[in-house]
Protein backbone atom coordinates (compact mmCIF):
# COMPACT_ATOMS: atom_id res chain seq x y z
CA UNK A 1 0.00 0.00 0.00
CA UNK A 2 1.42 3.37 -0.98
CA UNK A 3 0.86 6.77 0.73
CA UNK A 4 2.05 10.24 -0.32
CA UNK A 5 3.38 12.98 1.98
CA UNK A 6 4.15 16.60 0.98
CA UNK A 7 7.59 17.67 2.23
CA UNK A 8 9.22 20.89 0.86
CA UNK A 9 6.96 20.79 -2.18
CA UNK A 10 8.41 17.36 -3.04
CA UNK A 11 6.05 14.40 -2.97
CA UNK A 12 7.44 11.46 -1.01
CA UNK A 13 5.98 8.04 -1.58
CA UNK A 14 6.12 5.62 1.33
CA UNK A 15 5.47 1.98 0.51
CA UNK A 16 4.29 -0.12 3.41
CA UNK A 17 5.58 -3.65 3.66
CA UNK A 18 3.29 -6.20 2.04
CA UNK A 19 2.05 -9.07 4.11
CA UNK A 20 3.13 -12.37 2.65
CA UNK A 21 0.27 -14.59 1.56
CA UNK A 22 -0.25 -17.95 3.24
CA UNK A 23 -0.72 -21.20 1.37
CA UNK A 24 -3.77 -23.40 1.79
CA UNK A 25 -1.66 -26.11 3.45
CA UNK A 26 -0.07 -23.64 5.86
CA UNK A 27 -3.43 -22.21 6.89
CA UNK A 28 -4.85 -25.74 7.18
CA UNK A 29 -2.02 -26.70 9.53
CA UNK A 30 -2.82 -23.71 11.75
CA UNK A 31 -6.51 -24.63 11.88
CA UNK A 32 -5.62 -28.23 12.70
CA UNK A 33 -3.42 -27.15 15.62
CA UNK A 34 -6.30 -25.07 17.03
CA UNK A 35 -8.56 -28.14 17.05
CA UNK A 36 -8.05 -29.60 20.53
CA UNK A 37 -9.73 -32.92 19.79
CA UNK A 38 -7.53 -33.43 16.72
CA UNK A 39 -4.40 -32.52 18.70
CA UNK A 40 -5.33 -35.00 21.45
CA UNK A 41 -5.96 -37.65 18.83
CA UNK A 42 -2.60 -36.94 17.21
CA UNK A 43 -0.84 -37.19 20.57
CA UNK A 44 -2.46 -40.55 21.31
CA UNK A 45 -1.47 -41.85 17.87
CA UNK A 46 2.09 -40.58 18.36
CA UNK A 47 2.33 -42.31 21.75
CA UNK A 48 1.11 -45.55 20.17
CA UNK A 49 3.69 -45.25 17.41
CA UNK A 50 6.44 -44.76 20.01
CA UNK A 51 5.14 -47.78 21.95
CA UNK A 52 5.12 -49.90 18.79
CA UNK A 53 8.66 -48.91 17.78
CA UNK A 54 10.19 -49.27 21.24
CA UNK A 55 8.05 -52.20 22.42
CA UNK A 56 11.09 -54.39 23.30
CA UNK A 57 12.34 -51.58 25.56
CA UNK A 58 9.02 -50.47 27.07
CA UNK A 59 7.48 -53.89 27.67
CA UNK A 60 8.30 -55.22 31.17
CA UNK A 61 8.52 -58.81 29.86
CA UNK A 62 8.48 -60.75 26.60
CA UNK A 63 4.98 -61.02 25.20
CA UNK A 64 5.20 -64.84 24.87
CA UNK A 65 6.80 -65.56 28.23
CA UNK A 66 4.53 -67.85 30.24
CA UNK A 67 4.56 -68.50 33.97
CA UNK A 68 1.76 -70.93 34.80
CA UNK A 69 2.01 -70.54 38.61
CA UNK A 70 1.14 -66.85 38.08
CA UNK A 71 -1.83 -67.44 35.81
CA UNK A 72 -4.56 -64.83 36.35
CA UNK A 73 -2.36 -63.01 38.89
CA UNK A 74 -3.57 -59.47 39.53
CA UNK A 75 -2.10 -56.43 41.32
CA UNK A 76 -3.95 -55.11 44.34
CA UNK A 77 -5.07 -51.86 42.70
CA UNK A 78 -7.06 -53.75 40.04
CA UNK A 79 -9.10 -55.55 42.72
CA UNK A 80 -10.06 -52.15 44.12
CA UNK A 81 -11.50 -51.13 40.73
CA UNK A 82 -13.43 -54.38 40.32
CA UNK A 83 -14.99 -55.19 43.72
CA UNK A 84 -16.05 -58.70 42.64
CA UNK A 85 -12.35 -59.67 42.37
CA UNK A 86 -11.64 -60.60 45.99
CA UNK A 87 -8.08 -61.57 46.97
CA UNK A 88 -7.44 -64.98 48.47
CA UNK A 89 -6.43 -63.49 51.82
CA UNK A 90 -9.92 -61.97 52.01
CA UNK A 91 -11.70 -65.21 51.27
CA UNK A 92 -11.72 -64.71 47.50
CA UNK A 93 -10.06 -66.40 44.55
CA UNK A 94 -7.65 -63.81 43.11
CA UNK A 95 -3.90 -64.27 43.41
CA UNK A 96 -2.30 -60.93 44.23
CA UNK A 97 1.04 -60.23 42.54
CA UNK A 98 2.70 -56.88 41.94
CA UNK A 99 5.01 -58.34 39.27
CA UNK A 100 2.36 -57.60 36.65
CA UNK A 101 1.32 -53.91 36.41
CA UNK A 102 -2.20 -54.67 35.12
CA UNK A 103 -2.30 -58.41 35.66
CA UNK A 104 -1.44 -61.69 33.93
CA UNK A 105 -3.62 -63.75 31.59
CA UNK A 106 -4.66 -67.37 32.00
CA UNK A 107 -1.21 -68.56 30.88
CA UNK A 108 0.71 -66.26 33.20
CA UNK A 109 1.75 -63.82 30.46
CA UNK A 110 2.14 -60.16 31.33
CA UNK A 111 -0.86 -58.31 29.93
CA UNK A 112 0.82 -54.92 29.75
CA UNK A 113 3.62 -56.34 27.61
CA UNK A 114 1.11 -58.00 25.29
CA UNK A 115 -0.91 -54.78 24.96
CA UNK A 116 2.26 -52.84 24.08
CA UNK A 117 3.25 -55.41 21.46
CA UNK A 118 -0.33 -55.50 20.21
CA UNK A 119 0.11 -51.86 19.21
CA UNK A 120 2.41 -53.05 16.42
CA UNK A 121 -0.32 -55.14 14.82
CA UNK A 122 -3.00 -52.45 14.99
CA UNK A 123 -0.74 -49.69 13.65
CA UNK A 124 0.59 -51.86 10.83
CA UNK A 125 -2.99 -52.51 9.75
CA UNK A 126 -3.75 -48.79 10.21
CA UNK A 127 -1.01 -47.82 7.75
CA UNK A 128 -0.94 -50.80 5.36
CA UNK A 129 -4.71 -50.63 4.73
CA UNK A 130 -4.69 -46.99 3.54
CA UNK A 131 -1.49 -47.60 1.55
CA UNK A 132 -3.09 -50.40 -0.46
CA UNK A 133 -6.32 -48.43 -0.74
CA UNK A 134 -4.52 -45.38 -2.13
CA UNK A 135 -2.33 -47.34 -4.55
CA UNK A 136 -5.15 -49.43 -6.04
CA UNK A 137 -8.12 -47.11 -5.52
CA UNK A 138 -6.30 -44.00 -6.73
CA UNK A 139 -5.12 -45.76 -9.89
CA UNK A 140 -8.53 -47.23 -10.73
CA UNK A 141 -10.44 -44.06 -9.87
CA UNK A 142 -8.17 -41.72 -11.84
CA UNK A 143 -8.22 -43.92 -14.94
CA UNK A 144 -12.01 -44.33 -14.77
CA UNK A 145 -12.69 -40.65 -14.13
CA UNK A 146 -10.20 -39.23 -16.62
CA UNK A 147 -10.88 -41.46 -19.63
CA UNK A 148 -14.58 -42.10 -19.02
CA UNK A 149 -16.63 -44.03 -21.58
CA UNK A 150 -16.15 -47.79 -21.81
CA UNK A 151 -13.12 -47.69 -19.50
CA UNK A 152 -15.17 -46.01 -16.80
CA UNK A 153 -18.02 -48.49 -17.25
CA UNK A 154 -15.80 -51.57 -16.99
CA UNK A 155 -13.88 -50.36 -13.94
CA UNK A 156 -16.92 -49.10 -12.07
CA UNK A 157 -18.84 -52.32 -12.74
CA UNK A 158 -15.90 -54.16 -11.20
CA UNK A 159 -16.18 -51.92 -8.15
CA UNK A 160 -19.94 -52.55 -8.00
CA UNK A 161 -19.30 -56.28 -8.17
CA UNK A 162 -16.92 -56.06 -5.21
CA UNK A 163 -19.47 -53.95 -3.33
CA UNK A 164 -22.12 -56.64 -3.87
CA UNK A 165 -20.53 -58.64 -1.04
CA UNK A 166 -20.58 -57.36 2.55
CA UNK A 167 -17.02 -56.23 3.22
CA UNK A 168 -16.57 -58.03 6.51
CA UNK A 169 -18.06 -61.27 5.16
CA UNK A 170 -15.79 -61.05 2.12
CA UNK A 171 -12.73 -60.60 4.35
CA UNK A 172 -13.77 -63.61 6.47
CA UNK A 173 -14.19 -65.76 3.35
CA UNK A 174 -10.81 -64.62 2.02
CA UNK A 175 -9.06 -65.29 5.32
CA UNK A 176 -10.65 -68.74 5.56
CA UNK A 177 -9.53 -69.51 2.01
CA UNK A 178 -6.01 -68.24 2.68
CA UNK A 179 -5.63 -70.19 5.93
CA UNK A 180 -6.77 -73.46 4.35
CA UNK A 181 -4.92 -73.00 1.05
CA UNK A 182 -1.61 -72.06 2.65
CA UNK A 183 -1.77 -74.69 5.39
CA UNK A 184 0.30 -77.34 3.53
CA UNK A 185 1.37 -76.00 0.11
CA UNK A 186 4.03 -77.57 -2.09
CA UNK A 187 7.54 -76.13 -1.61
CA UNK A 188 8.60 -73.72 -4.31
CA UNK A 189 5.12 -72.40 -5.09
CA UNK A 190 3.81 -68.89 -4.45
CA UNK A 191 1.43 -70.30 -1.83
CA UNK A 192 4.36 -71.85 0.01
CA UNK A 193 6.33 -68.59 -0.05
CA UNK A 194 3.36 -66.57 1.23
CA UNK A 195 2.63 -69.21 3.85
CA UNK A 196 6.19 -69.11 5.17
CA UNK A 197 6.20 -65.31 5.17
CA UNK A 198 2.88 -65.31 6.99
CA UNK A 199 4.26 -67.66 9.68
CA UNK A 200 7.35 -65.50 10.16
CA UNK A 201 5.23 -62.38 10.64
CA UNK A 202 2.82 -64.06 13.04
CA UNK A 203 -0.05 -64.20 10.55
CA UNK A 204 -0.05 -60.52 9.62
CA UNK A 205 0.72 -60.91 5.90
CA UNK A 206 -2.57 -62.68 5.15
CA UNK A 207 -4.44 -60.04 7.17
CA UNK A 208 -2.83 -57.32 5.06
CA UNK A 209 -3.82 -59.16 1.88
CA UNK A 210 -7.38 -59.75 3.06
CA UNK A 211 -7.96 -56.15 4.18
CA UNK A 212 -6.03 -54.69 1.23
CA UNK A 213 -8.12 -56.53 -1.36
CA UNK A 214 -11.32 -55.06 0.06
CA UNK A 215 -10.22 -51.56 1.05
CA UNK A 216 -9.83 -49.82 -2.30
CA UNK A 217 -13.41 -49.70 -3.67
CA UNK A 218 -14.56 -46.65 -1.69
CA UNK A 219 -11.35 -44.83 -2.57
CA UNK A 220 -11.84 -45.62 -6.27
CA UNK A 221 -15.35 -44.15 -6.23
CA UNK A 222 -14.22 -41.05 -4.37
CA UNK A 223 -11.29 -40.45 -6.73
CA UNK A 224 -13.47 -40.99 -9.79
CA UNK A 225 -15.97 -38.38 -8.59
CA UNK A 226 -13.20 -35.88 -7.83
CA UNK A 227 -11.54 -36.39 -11.22
CA UNK A 228 -14.86 -36.02 -13.08
CA UNK A 229 -15.35 -32.62 -11.45
CA UNK A 230 -11.82 -31.42 -12.23
CA UNK A 231 -10.88 -32.86 -15.63
CA UNK A 232 -12.76 -30.16 -17.58
CA UNK A 233 -11.48 -27.18 -15.56
CA UNK A 234 -9.55 -24.37 -17.23
CA UNK A 235 -6.11 -25.30 -15.92
CA UNK A 236 -6.47 -28.92 -17.09
CA UNK A 237 -7.64 -27.72 -20.52
CA UNK A 238 -4.69 -25.33 -20.64
CA UNK A 239 -2.28 -28.16 -19.80
CA UNK A 240 -3.72 -30.24 -22.66
CA UNK A 241 -3.41 -27.29 -25.04
CA UNK A 242 0.25 -26.89 -24.09
CA UNK A 243 0.89 -30.52 -25.01
CA UNK A 244 1.18 -32.05 -21.54
CA UNK A 245 0.97 -35.83 -21.54
CA UNK A 246 -1.86 -37.69 -19.80
CA UNK A 247 0.34 -38.98 -16.94
CA UNK A 248 1.71 -35.45 -16.48
CA UNK A 249 -1.79 -33.98 -16.27
CA UNK A 250 -2.93 -36.66 -13.81
CA UNK A 251 0.06 -36.38 -11.49
CA UNK A 252 0.89 -32.68 -11.67
CA UNK A 253 -2.49 -31.02 -12.19
CA UNK A 254 -5.28 -33.31 -11.01
CA UNK A 255 -3.76 -35.25 -8.10
CA UNK A 256 -2.62 -32.21 -6.02
CA UNK A 257 -6.15 -30.75 -6.22
CA UNK A 258 -7.91 -33.90 -4.99
CA UNK A 259 -5.37 -34.87 -2.34
CA UNK A 260 -7.12 -33.14 0.57
CA UNK A 261 -10.40 -35.11 0.41
CA UNK A 262 -8.47 -38.35 -0.08
CA UNK A 263 -6.37 -37.80 3.06
CA UNK A 264 -9.47 -37.01 5.10
CA UNK A 265 -11.37 -40.03 3.75
CA UNK A 266 -8.54 -42.48 4.47
CA UNK A 267 -7.90 -41.08 7.95
CA UNK A 268 -11.57 -41.56 8.82
CA UNK A 269 -11.47 -45.11 7.40
CA UNK A 270 -8.44 -46.24 9.43
CA UNK A 271 -10.57 -47.16 12.49
CA UNK A 272 -12.54 -49.50 10.21
CA UNK A 273 -9.34 -51.32 9.21
CA UNK A 274 -8.32 -51.63 12.86
CA UNK A 275 -11.75 -52.99 13.79
CA UNK A 276 -11.54 -55.55 10.96
CA UNK A 277 -8.24 -56.86 12.29
CA UNK A 278 -9.53 -56.92 15.86
CA UNK A 279 -12.65 -58.81 14.78
CA UNK A 280 -10.65 -61.33 12.72
CA UNK A 281 -8.36 -61.96 15.68
CA UNK A 282 -11.39 -62.20 17.97
CA UNK A 283 -12.91 -65.05 15.90
CA UNK A 284 -9.54 -66.78 15.39
CA UNK A 285 -8.79 -65.73 11.79
CA UNK A 286 -6.29 -63.02 12.70
CA UNK A 287 -2.71 -63.22 13.90
CA UNK A 288 -1.23 -66.56 14.87
CA UNK A 289 -0.64 -67.28 18.57
CA UNK A 290 1.35 -66.27 20.52
CA UNK A 291 1.58 -63.01 18.53
CA UNK A 292 -0.47 -60.54 20.60
CA UNK A 293 -3.40 -58.69 19.14
CA UNK A 294 -5.93 -56.62 21.04
CA UNK A 295 -8.73 -58.55 19.35
CA UNK A 296 -7.36 -61.94 20.40
CA UNK A 297 -6.71 -60.63 23.93
CA UNK A 298 -10.32 -59.46 24.19
CA UNK A 299 -11.47 -62.85 22.91
CA UNK A 300 -9.39 -64.72 25.49
CA UNK A 301 -10.42 -62.36 28.28
CA UNK A 302 -14.11 -62.60 27.42
CA UNK A 303 -14.10 -66.30 28.32
CA UNK A 304 -13.67 -65.49 32.00
CA UNK A 305 -14.79 -61.85 32.05
CA UNK A 306 -17.01 -62.41 35.07
CA UNK A 307 -14.04 -63.60 37.16
CA UNK A 308 -11.21 -61.50 35.68
CA UNK A 309 -12.76 -58.51 33.84
CA UNK A 310 -9.39 -56.77 33.58
CA UNK A 311 -8.21 -59.32 31.00
CA UNK A 312 -10.84 -58.14 28.50
CA UNK A 313 -11.41 -54.53 29.55
CA UNK A 314 -7.81 -53.27 29.41
CA UNK A 315 -7.12 -54.37 25.79
CA UNK A 316 -10.59 -53.09 24.89
CA UNK A 317 -9.63 -49.68 26.30
CA UNK A 318 -6.46 -49.68 24.19
CA UNK A 319 -8.52 -50.50 21.09
CA UNK A 320 -11.07 -47.83 22.00
CA UNK A 321 -8.42 -45.13 22.42
CA UNK A 322 -6.62 -45.74 19.12
CA UNK A 323 -9.88 -45.88 17.13
CA UNK A 324 -11.21 -42.67 18.66
CA UNK A 325 -7.82 -40.99 18.19
CA UNK A 326 -7.97 -41.60 14.44
CA UNK A 327 -11.59 -40.43 14.38
CA UNK A 328 -10.68 -37.19 16.18
CA UNK A 329 -7.73 -36.62 13.85
CA UNK A 330 -9.85 -37.36 10.78
CA UNK A 331 -12.54 -34.91 11.86
CA UNK A 332 -9.89 -32.27 12.49
CA UNK A 333 -8.31 -32.84 9.07
CA UNK A 334 -11.72 -32.58 7.41
CA UNK A 335 -12.31 -29.17 8.97
CA UNK A 336 -8.74 -27.98 8.41
CA UNK A 337 -8.65 -28.93 4.72
CA UNK A 338 -12.09 -27.55 3.94
CA UNK A 339 -11.48 -24.70 1.47
CA UNK A 340 -14.65 -22.96 2.70
CA UNK A 341 -12.93 -22.48 6.07
CA UNK A 342 -10.02 -20.55 4.55
CA UNK A 343 -9.57 -17.12 6.04
CA UNK A 344 -11.69 -17.89 9.10
CA UNK A 345 -10.48 -18.19 12.68
C-alpha atoms as one frame of an Amber mdcrd trajectory, in Angstrom:
protein
   0.000   0.000   0.000   1.415   3.373  -0.982   0.859   6.769   0.727   2.047
  10.245  -0.316   3.379  12.975   1.975   4.147  16.602   0.975   7.589  17.666
   2.235   9.220  20.889   0.858   6.956  20.788  -2.180   8.415  17.358  -3.039
   6.053  14.403  -2.968   7.442  11.462  -1.009   5.980   8.036  -1.584   6.116
   5.620   1.331   5.466   1.977   0.506   4.287  -0.122   3.410   5.579  -3.654
   3.656   3.286  -6.203   2.041   2.048  -9.070   4.110   3.132 -12.368   2.648
   0.271 -14.587   1.563  -0.252 -17.947   3.238  -0.720 -21.198   1.367  -3.770
 -23.405   1.787  -1.656 -26.112   3.452  -0.072 -23.636   5.865  -3.425 -22.213
   6.886  -4.854 -25.740   7.183  -2.017 -26.702   9.526  -2.821 -23.711  11.753
  -6.509 -24.631  11.884  -5.616 -28.226  12.700  -3.423 -27.151  15.617  -6.304
 -25.074  17.029  -8.561 -28.142  17.048  -8.054 -29.601  20.528  -9.730 -32.922
  19.792  -7.529 -33.432  16.724  -4.402 -32.523  18.703  -5.326 -34.995  21.453
  -5.959 -37.653  18.833  -2.603 -36.939  17.212  -0.837 -37.188  20.573  -2.465
 -40.553  21.307  -1.466 -41.849  17.865   2.089 -40.580  18.361   2.327 -42.315
  21.751   1.111 -45.552  20.175   3.691 -45.248  17.408   6.445 -44.761  20.010
   5.143 -47.779  21.948   5.125 -49.899  18.792   8.657 -48.909  17.775  10.188
 -49.270  21.239   8.054 -52.198  22.416  11.086 -54.387  23.300  12.340 -51.584
  25.564   9.020 -50.469  27.069   7.479 -53.892  27.671   8.295 -55.223  31.174
   8.516 -58.812  29.859   8.477 -60.753  26.601   4.980 -61.022  25.198   5.200
 -64.838  24.870   6.799 -65.561  28.234   4.527 -67.848  30.242   4.564 -68.504
  33.971   1.763 -70.935  34.801   2.010 -70.543  38.613   1.142 -66.847  38.079
  -1.825 -67.436  35.810  -4.556 -64.826  36.351  -2.357 -63.006  38.888  -3.568
 -59.474  39.532  -2.100 -56.427  41.318  -3.950 -55.114  44.338  -5.072 -51.856
  42.699  -7.061 -53.751  40.044  -9.101 -55.553  42.719 -10.063 -52.145  44.115
 -11.495 -51.128  40.729 -13.426 -54.383  40.323 -14.990 -55.193  43.719 -16.050
 -58.700  42.642 -12.355 -59.671  42.372 -11.642 -60.597  45.988  -8.080 -61.573
  46.972  -7.436 -64.978  48.467  -6.428 -63.488  51.821  -9.923 -61.967  52.008
 -11.703 -65.213  51.267 -11.718 -64.709  47.504 -10.064 -66.401  44.551  -7.645
 -63.809  43.109  -3.901 -64.274  43.411  -2.297 -60.925  44.233   1.038 -60.231
  42.542   2.700 -56.876  41.945   5.013 -58.336  39.270   2.365 -57.604  36.646
   1.324 -53.911  36.411  -2.199 -54.666  35.119  -2.298 -58.411  35.665  -1.445
 -61.685  33.930  -3.615 -63.750  31.590  -4.661 -67.366  32.004  -1.213 -68.559
  30.876   0.706 -66.259  33.199   1.749 -63.822  30.461   2.142 -60.156  31.327
  -0.863 -58.311  29.927   0.820 -54.916  29.752   3.622 -56.343  27.612   1.106
 -58.002  25.288  -0.913 -54.776  24.960   2.255 -52.845  24.081   3.252 -55.405
  21.458  -0.335 -55.499  20.206   0.113 -51.864  19.208   2.408 -53.045  16.423
  -0.318 -55.144  14.816  -2.999 -52.451  14.989  -0.742 -49.691  13.653   0.591
 -51.863  10.833  -2.985 -52.508   9.750  -3.750 -48.787  10.208  -1.011 -47.823
   7.750  -0.940 -50.801   5.358  -4.708 -50.629   4.734  -4.693 -46.989   3.535
  -1.494 -47.595   1.553  -3.094 -50.400  -0.459  -6.318 -48.432  -0.745  -4.519
 -45.385  -2.127  -2.327 -47.338  -4.552  -5.146 -49.425  -6.039  -8.118 -47.110
  -5.521  -6.298 -44.003  -6.728  -5.118 -45.755  -9.894  -8.527 -47.234 -10.729
 -10.437 -44.061  -9.869  -8.174 -41.720 -11.838  -8.221 -43.919 -14.940 -12.009
 -44.327 -14.774 -12.687 -40.650 -14.131 -10.197 -39.228 -16.625 -10.876 -41.459
 -19.631 -14.582 -42.103 -19.022 -16.626 -44.030 -21.578 -16.152 -47.789 -21.811
 -13.125 -47.690 -19.496 -15.170 -46.007 -16.802 -18.022 -48.489 -17.251 -15.804
 -51.566 -16.987 -13.876 -50.359 -13.937 -16.924 -49.100 -12.068 -18.841 -52.322
 -12.737 -15.896 -54.162 -11.198 -16.180 -51.922  -8.146 -19.936 -52.546  -8.002
 -19.304 -56.283  -8.172 -16.922 -56.064  -5.206 -19.471 -53.947  -3.334 -22.121
 -56.636  -3.867 -20.535 -58.641  -1.041 -20.582 -57.364   2.552 -17.022 -56.234
   3.216 -16.565 -58.033   6.511 -18.059 -61.266   5.160 -15.785 -61.045   2.116
 -12.729 -60.603   4.352 -13.772 -63.608   6.472 -14.188 -65.763   3.348 -10.810
 -64.622   2.022  -9.055 -65.288   5.323 -10.654 -68.745   5.559  -9.526 -69.512
   2.008  -6.009 -68.240   2.685  -5.635 -70.186   5.927  -6.773 -73.462   4.352
  -4.923 -73.001   1.048  -1.611 -72.057   2.652  -1.770 -74.694   5.389   0.298
 -77.335   3.531   1.367 -76.004   0.113   4.033 -77.573  -2.089   7.539 -76.132
  -1.607   8.601 -73.715  -4.312   5.118 -72.395  -5.088   3.814 -68.895  -4.449
   1.428 -70.296  -1.826   4.357 -71.852   0.010   6.330 -68.591  -0.049   3.365
 -66.573   1.227   2.631 -69.213   3.848   6.193 -69.112   5.173   6.202 -65.314
   5.169   2.883 -65.314   6.995   4.257 -67.656   9.680   7.353 -65.499  10.160
   5.232 -62.383  10.643   2.825 -64.061  13.042  -0.052 -64.204  10.554  -0.054
 -60.525   9.616   0.718 -60.906   5.898  -2.568 -62.678   5.148  -4.444 -60.044
   7.168  -2.830 -57.319   5.057  -3.816 -59.155   1.881  -7.382 -59.747   3.064
  -7.961 -56.151   4.176  -6.032 -54.688   1.233  -8.118 -56.527  -1.364 -11.322
 -55.062   0.057 -10.218 -51.559   1.048  -9.830 -49.816  -2.303 -13.409 -49.704
  -3.665 -14.556 -46.654  -1.690 -11.346 -44.828  -2.568 -11.844 -45.623  -6.273
 -15.350 -44.154  -6.226 -14.223 -41.046  -4.368 -11.290 -40.449  -6.728 -13.469
 -40.985  -9.791 -15.969 -38.383  -8.586 -13.200 -35.879  -7.831 -11.541 -36.394
 -11.223 -14.857 -36.023 -13.076 -15.351 -32.615 -11.454 -11.825 -31.422 -12.235
 -10.878 -32.859 -15.626 -12.757 -30.157 -17.575 -11.484 -27.175 -15.556  -9.549
 -24.372 -17.229  -6.115 -25.304 -15.922  -6.467 -28.920 -17.087  -7.639 -27.724
 -20.516  -4.692 -25.331 -20.644  -2.280 -28.161 -19.804  -3.720 -30.241 -22.659
  -3.414 -27.288 -25.043   0.247 -26.888 -24.085   0.889 -30.521 -25.015   1.185
 -32.047 -21.544   0.966 -35.828 -21.544  -1.860 -37.686 -19.802   0.341 -38.983
 -16.939   1.710 -35.453 -16.481  -1.795 -33.982 -16.272  -2.932 -36.656 -13.815
   0.064 -36.384 -11.488   0.888 -32.675 -11.668  -2.492 -31.016 -12.195  -5.281
 -33.315 -11.006  -3.755 -35.249  -8.100  -2.624 -32.214  -6.016  -6.150 -30.751
  -6.220  -7.913 -33.900  -4.987  -5.374 -34.873  -2.336  -7.123 -33.140   0.572
 -10.404 -35.109   0.414  -8.466 -38.348  -0.080  -6.365 -37.796   3.056  -9.467
 -37.014   5.097 -11.367 -40.033   3.748  -8.543 -42.476   4.471  -7.904 -41.085
   7.951 -11.573 -41.562   8.820 -11.473 -45.106   7.396  -8.442 -46.235   9.434
 -10.573 -47.163  12.494 -12.538 -49.500  10.210  -9.343 -51.320   9.209  -8.316
 -51.627  12.859 -11.745 -52.986  13.794 -11.543 -55.549  10.962  -8.236 -56.856
  12.290  -9.530 -56.923  15.857 -12.647 -58.815  14.783 -10.650 -61.330  12.717
  -8.361 -61.958  15.685 -11.394 -62.200  17.971 -12.909 -65.050  15.900  -9.543
 -66.778  15.392  -8.786 -65.728  11.792  -6.294 -63.016  12.697  -2.711 -63.220
  13.899  -1.228 -66.561  14.870  -0.638 -67.283  18.574   1.347 -66.267  20.520
   1.575 -63.015  18.528  -0.469 -60.541  20.605  -3.401 -58.690  19.142  -5.930
 -56.618  21.035  -8.730 -58.551  19.348  -7.362 -61.939  20.399  -6.710 -60.632
  23.930 -10.324 -59.455  24.187 -11.466 -62.850  22.912  -9.394 -64.721  25.487
 -10.418 -62.361  28.281 -14.111 -62.599  27.425 -14.098 -66.298  28.317 -13.673
 -65.488  32.001 -14.785 -61.850  32.048 -17.013 -62.412  35.068 -14.039 -63.605
  37.157 -11.206 -61.504  35.683 -12.761 -58.511  33.837  -9.386 -56.774  33.581
  -8.206 -59.323  31.000 -10.844 -58.138  28.503 -11.410 -54.531  29.549  -7.812
 -53.269  29.408  -7.116 -54.372  25.794 -10.588 -53.090  24.894  -9.633 -49.675
  26.298  -6.459 -49.682  24.189  -8.521 -50.499  21.090 -11.071 -47.827  21.998
  -8.418 -45.133  22.421  -6.624 -45.735  19.121  -9.876 -45.877  17.127 -11.209
 -42.667  18.658  -7.823 -40.990  18.187  -7.969 -41.597  14.440 -11.589 -40.434
  14.379 -10.684 -37.190  16.180  -7.732 -36.618  13.855  -9.847 -37.356  10.785
 -12.544 -34.907  11.859  -9.886 -32.275  12.488  -8.314 -32.843   9.069 -11.724
 -32.585   7.414 -12.314 -29.172   8.973  -8.740 -27.981   8.409  -8.646 -28.930
   4.719 -12.094 -27.549   3.940 -11.476 -24.699   1.468 -14.647 -22.961   2.699
 -12.929 -22.477   6.072 -10.023 -20.550   4.551  -9.571 -17.117   6.043 -11.689
 -17.894   9.103 -10.477 -18.189  12.677
